[in-house]
């Protein structure tokens, strides 16, 4: 752009000299304003170039920020997808847990109904025999005499169609209550094992409990009384 003004200026000067009307002062007055305009134009051009460069930098920074925002948005999208997957999995597990809980409730209801029927049925059972098995001091092993008594229990039970066997364990007052309670349970368990393993009585027909030193059969102050209290009572009930 500046070259155009310079050429125009040269043409004007040549024209002025060619006609013989131009003077040095005239040339100075004519060229100076043009030169000033050219300088101003150069300055404006440089300012515009600087502005364009700044604008380009701003656009570049905006692009970078836009790309960063896109990256964050993509990451957020992935996190949201994973969260949705985890939520779906949690819902699935919750549904499975609810289904399992419903099955458990239904099963509990069935068991309760069965127990209720069994308990109500026991009201129709009659005691038909009581057998006592004695144990040695602090022992829960069956003696030969005890096994003979249990053999008679098995023989009598097999002759019945509908029956239940109740096994109650006891001890004397020797030892602590806690120890005696555990010992009474072991004695009752020994009797149950013999009835079901040796006597082949169905386990579901046998009920067992240990009472410790409670409900003594005789006075614990005497040796004979303590011996009578170291016992397991086996009772047979039948439905009429």
C-alpha positions in Angstrom: 0.0 0.0 0.0 2.9 2.3 0.9 4.5 1.8 -2.6 1.3 2.9 -4.3 1.5 6.3 -2.5 5.2 6.6 -3.2 4.6 6.0 -7.0 1.7 8.5 -7.0 4.0 11.0 -5.3 6.7 10.5 -7.8 4.3 11.0 -10.7 3.0 14.2 -9.1 6.5 15.5 -8.7 7.5 14.6 -12.2 4.4 16.3 -13.5 5.2 19.4 -11.5 8.8 19.6 -12.8 7.7 18.8 -16.2 5.4 21.8 -16.4 8.0 24.1 -14.9 5.5 25.3 -12.2 6.8 23.3 -9.3 9.2 24.7 -6.8 11.1 23.0 -4.0 8.8 24.5 -1.4 5.8 23.2 -3.3 7.3 19.7 -3.4 7.9 19.8 0.4 4.4 20.9 1.1 3.0 18.3 -1.2 5.1 15.3 -0.2 5.1 15.8 3.6 1.3 15.3 4.1 1.4 12.2 1.8 4.3 10.8 3.8 2.4 11.5 7.0 -0.6 9.6 5.7 1.6 6.7 4.6 3.2 6.6 8.1 -0.2 6.7 9.7 -1.4 3.9 7.4 1.6 1.8 8.3 0.9 2.3 12.0 -2.7 1.3 11.5 -1.7 -1.7 9.5 0.7 -2.8 12.3 -1.9 -2.3 14.9 -4.4 -4.3 12.9 -1.8 -7.1 12.5 -1.1 -7.0 16.2 -4.9 -7.2 16.9 -5.3 -10.1 14.5 -2.4 -11.9 16.2 -4.0 -11.4 19.6 -7.3 -12.5 18.2 -5.7 -15.6 16.8 -4.1 -16.4 20.2 -7.5 -15.9 21.9 -9.1 -18.2 19.4 -6.4 -20.8 20.0 -6.8 -20.5 23.8 -10.6 -20.8 23.3 -10.1 -23.9 21.2 -7.8 -25.4 23.9 -10.4 -24.7 26.6 -13.1 -26.1 24.4 -11.1 -29.3 23.9 -10.4 -29.5 27.6 -14.1 -29.1 28.3 -14.9 -31.8 25.7 -12.4 -34.1 27.5 -14.0 -33.4 30.9 -17.4 -34.0 29.4 -16.3 -37.3 27.9 -14.8 -38.3 31.2 -18.0 -37.3 33.0 -20.0 -39.3 30.5 -17.8 -42.4 31.2 -18.2 -42.0 34.9 -22.0 -41.6 34.5 -22.0 -44.8 32.4 -20.1 -46.7 35.1 -22.4 -45.3 37.8 -25.4 -46.5 35.8 -23.9 -49.9 35.5 -23.2 -50.1 39.2 -26.7 -48.9 40.0 -28.1 -51.6 37.7 -26.0 -54.2 39.4 -27.1 -52.9 42.8 -30.7 -53.1 41.7 -30.2 -56.6 40.5 -28.6 -57.7 43.7 -31.3 -56.0 45.7 -33.9 -57.8 43.7 -32.1 -61.1 44.3 -32.0 -60.4 48.0 -35.7 -59.6 48.1 -36.5 -62.8 46.3 -34.3 -64.7 48.7 -35.9 -63.0 51.7 -39.3 -63.9 50.3 -38.3 -67.5 49.9 -36.9 -67.5 53.5 -40.2 -66.0 54.8 -42.2 -68.6 52.9 -39.9 -71.4 54.2 -40.2 -70.1 57.8 -44.0 -70.1 57.4 -43.9 -73.7 56.3 -41.7 -74.7 59.2 -43.9 -72.8 61.7 -46.9 -74.6 60.3 -45.2 -77.9 60.5 -44.1 -77.3 64.1 -47.6 -76.1 65.0 -49.1 -79.2 63.6 -46.6 -81.4 65.4 -47.2 -79.7 68.7 -50.9 -79.9 68.4 -50.5 -83.5 67.5 -48.6 -84.2 70.7 -51.7 -83.3 72.7 -53.1 -86.6 71.3 -50.1 -88.7 72.5 -50.2 -90.8 75.6 -47.3 -91.9 77.8 -46.9 -95.7 77.5 -43.6 -96.3 79.2 -40.8 -94.7 81.2 -37.2 -96.1 81.4 -34.3 -94.9 83.5 -30.7 -95.2 82.5 -28.1 -94.6 85.3 -24.6 -93.2 84.9 -21.4 -93.2 86.9 -20.1 -90.1 88.7 -19.0 -87.4 86.2 -19.4 -89.9 83.3 -21.6 -89.8 80.1 -20.6 -93.3 78.8 -23.3 -96.0 78.6 -22.8 -99.0 80.9 -23.8 -102.5 79.9 -26.9 -102.3 82.1 -27.8 -99.0 80.5 -27.6 -100.5 77.0 -29.9 -103.3 78.1 -32.5 -100.8 79.3 -32.3 -99.0 75.9 -32.7 -102.2 74.0 -36.0 -102.7 75.8 -37.0 -99.1 74.8 -36.2 -100.0 71.1 -38.2 -103.2 71.3 -41.2 -101.5 72.7 -41.1 -98.6 70.2 -40.9 -100.9 67.2 -44.2 -102.4 68.3 -45.9 -99.0 67.9 -47.1 -97.4 64.7 -47.2 -93.8 65.8 -44.8 -92.8 68.6 -42.3 -90.3 69.9 -39.4 -90.8 72.3 -38.5 -88.2 74.9 -35.0 -88.2 76.3 -34.3 -86.1 79.5 -30.8 -85.9 81.0 -30.0 -85.2 84.7 -27.1 -85.0 87.2 -26.6 -84.9 90.9 -25.7 -81.8 92.7 -21.9 -82.4 92.6 -20.1 -79.7 90.6 -21.2 -76.3 89.4 -24.7 -75.8 87.7 -23.0 -75.0 84.4 -20.9 -78.1 84.5 -23.9 -80.2 85.4 -26.1 -78.8 82.7 -23.5 -79.7 80.0 -23.0 -83.1 81.5 -26.7 -83.8 81.4 -26.8 -82.9 77.8 -23.9 -85.2 77.0 -25.7 -88.1 78.8 -28.9 -87.4 76.8 -26.9 -87.3 73.6 -25.3 -90.6 74.4 -28.7 -92.2 74.8 -30.0 -90.7 71.5 -27.0 -92.0 69.6 -27.6 -95.5 70.9 -31.3 -95.4 70.1 -30.8 -94.1 66.6 -27.5 -95.8 65.6 -27.9 -99.2 67.4 -31.6 -99.3 67.7 -32.3 -97.8 64.3 -35.1 -95.6 65.6 -35.8 -92.6 63.3 -34.2 -89.5 64.6 -37.2 -87.3 63.9 -39.1 -89.4 66.5 -36.6 -88.6 69.3 -36.6 -85.4 71.3 -33.8 -84.6 73.7 -33.1 -82.1 76.5 -30.6 -81.7 79.4 -31.8 -80.3 82.7 -28.6 -80.5 84.8 -29.2 -80.9 88.5 -32.8 -79.7 88.3 -35.7 -82.0 89.2 -33.7 -84.6 91.3 -35.3 -88.0 91.7 -33.9 -88.4 95.2 -32.1 -86.5 97.9 -28.6 -85.3 96.9 -27.5 -85.4 100.5 -27.1 -89.2 100.4 -24.9 -91.3 98.3 -27.8 -93.5 97.1 -29.8 -90.4 96.3 -27.0 -88.9 94.2 -26.6 -92.2 92.3 -30.3 -92.1 91.4 -30.0 -88.5 90.2 -27.2 -89.4 87.7 -29.7 -90.6 85.2 -31.5 -90.2 81.8 -35.2 -90.8 81.7 -36.6 -92.2 78.4 -40.3 -91.8 77.9 -42.3 -93.3 75.1 -45.5 -91.7 73.8 -48.0 -93.1 71.3 -51.0 -91.7 69.5 -54.1 -93.6 70.3 
